[in-house]
Amino acid sequence: MGEGTQGGLLARIALVEEHIRLENRHDLEAIMATYATAAHYDDEPYDEHHTGSQQVRHYYARLMHALPDLRIEVERRHASEEAVVVECILSGTHLGTWRGLPATGRKVRFPLCAVYTFDGDRLAGERIYYDRATVLRQIGVFHEPDSMLGRIVTGLTHPVTMVRALRRMRRAPTGG
């Protein structure tokens, strides 16, 4: 890990902090320079796994296009010999296409947990976890099913499910 466990941990924390600083600056070249040759990036809520510098670069380019004012605020850091874990708040405005969805102009702000692994003195990879429904709700494409709009959307997008539910309701015994 480096010059002793404590020194190695401090170096890894410093690398992650620099990586996040570069993400906040939107400096794609410098971000990529923090990764080792065999970089990987895992967006777990979408089950997306990007392997190799080209794929990781493409992921970042799409993210920065979708959220040109992307900002990461670190709340807590946890370090071990195997990884550095960062709890943060990610925020930005959806001003570019993201996952096929045209820009909505809506702001997002949500908690995210990132796990950084290492290859020598560089990042081997980053794995992120966050609540996908929160992001989709904030950009306006997800509605809670118990809200009025959610019931309408559910009824329109899941007619077979709704027909089955209505049948079950009709068969259910009534109190009395």
Residue, then its C-alpha position, 0 to 999 in steps of 0.5 A: m500500500g505504500e510507506g506503512t499503513q497510515g501513510g498509505l491510507l492518507a495517500r489514498i484519501a488524498l487521491v480520492e479527494e483530488h479525484i472528486r475535486l477534478e470531478n467538480r471542475h469537470d476536468l475529464e482528462a485530469i479525472m481519467a489521469t487518476y485511474a490506473t490503466a485497467a479502470h472500471y466504473d460501476d453504476e450499481p443502481y443501473d447495473e452498468h459496468h464500464t471497463g477500461s479507460q474508454q468506457v469510463r471516459h464515455y460514462y463521465a462525458r455523458l454524465m457531465h453533458a447531462l449535468p453540466d453543473l454537477r457538484i459533489e459535496v463530501e459528507r464523510r470518508h471511511a478508509s481501509e486497506e482495501a477501499v475508501v468509501v465516500e458518502c456525499i451529496l450529488s447535485g446538478t441541473h438536468l440540462g442534457t440527454w441522460r439515459g435517452l431522456p431529453a433535458t428536463g431543466r430540473k434540479v437533482r440533489f441526492p445522497l450517493c455512496a462511492v467505493y474507491t478501489f486502488d491499483g498501486d497509487r492510482l484508482a482501480g475503480e469506483r462503484i456508486y450506490y444511490d436511490r434511483a427512484t429519487v433521481l427519477r422523481q426529481i427529474g419528473v419521470f417517476h411518481e409515487p403510485d399512491s399520488m394522484l399523478g402516480r395512479i394515473v401513470t400506473g393506470l396508463t402504463h400497466p393496464v393488465t396489472m390494473v385489470r387484475a387488481l380491479r378483479r381482485m377488488r371485486r372478489a374481495p369480501t366487503g365488511g358488513 
